[in-house]
Amino acid sequence: MNDHPLCYPQVNQAIVSRHSFRAFTKEPVDQAQITRILNVARFSPSSTNMQPWQVAVVIGEKKRALDQLLLNAFDQNTPASPELSAYLKDWFEPYKSRRFACGTGLYEVIQIAKEDRAARVAQTRKNFEAFGAPAVLIFYMHKDLNEGSIFDMGMFYQSVMLAALAEGLETCPEASLIAYPDLLRNFLDLPQEARMLSGMALGHGDYQAPVNQFRTSREEVQAFARFYE
Ligand SMILES: Cc1cc2nc3c(=O)[nH]c(=O)nc-3n(C[C@H](O)[C@H](O)[C@H](O)COP(=O)(O)O)c2cc1C
């Protein structure tokens, strides 16, 4: 790697140190900053360079209105109807245990007991105001595109998170933000063919907040890679 004419050790550092932030300061983020992030992320690769990504950026007054809309939907127990979901009906190993560890680890750090249903609901509710972040990004693509384009969208999604770090900004990838796709399409005046894939909270991370001390683990390379030589 060191012989390569272009060597970017900071890329590794960014990938390894990025983690989800679930509390943000009130400092605003402006269009220019987000445009710079997207201006980097647009260089993500995609199948036959289709560039399927589309993104709605919501800040300022409009973000506050979006918070109200999503919080109301959550408070009224509106059934979620995601158009892309990683959740399984029947969880199986090793995914079941990993998911469990992620949930329990988070609640442990913020000291919410398993039995404390009210506190858990209150924490879940924060998802729907993007954990107080000043910006929400909604990632979508044309509904008639194939699943291969979702792969491309994922690369773009990660690029946005990494490019945000270069702006001194933090993120939380958030499927919760697309729980109510029709509400979003109406609110953002998007066409029916816009398929909502995921959301993201973006802002200045609150480094004092206990919730942001939470770290997830990763499997070792040997657990997921097979080498053939
Ligand atoms: C597509 C996607 C959707 C996610 N949705 C949520 C969400 O709705 N709420 C949340 O708190 N975290 C969400 N996460 C964050 C994951 O829980 C987190 O990425 C994972 O636990 C690894 O932790 P890390 O991001 O801190 O490394 C999501 C992550 C991804 C990639």
The ligand as an ORCA input file, in Angstrom:
! r2SCAN-3c Opt
* xyz 0 1
  C     -29.182      1.702      7.052
  C     -29.014      1.984      8.516
  C     -30.100      2.363      9.273
  C     -29.951      2.663     10.639
  N     -31.040      3.101     11.355
  C     -30.877      3.505     12.634
  C     -31.959      4.087     13.344
  O     -33.073      4.226     12.833
  N     -31.740      4.495     14.619
  C     -30.513      4.386     15.218
  O     -30.380      4.793     16.374
  N     -29.467      3.833     14.566
  C     -29.617      3.407     13.289
  N     -28.557      2.888     12.589
  C     -27.228      2.861     13.228
  C     -26.748      1.446     13.560
  O     -27.361      0.987     14.734
  C     -25.220      1.522     13.709
  O     -24.652      1.901     12.484
  C     -24.608      0.190     14.148
  O     -25.087     -0.187     15.415
  C     -23.078      0.298     14.196
  O     -22.706      1.324     15.087
  P     -21.852      2.578     14.610
  O     -22.587      3.275     13.494
  O     -21.759      3.451     15.837
  O     -20.517      2.070     14.157
  C     -28.678      2.553     11.253
  C     -27.588      2.146     10.468
  C     -27.741      1.880      9.129
  C     -26.532      1.499      8.321
*
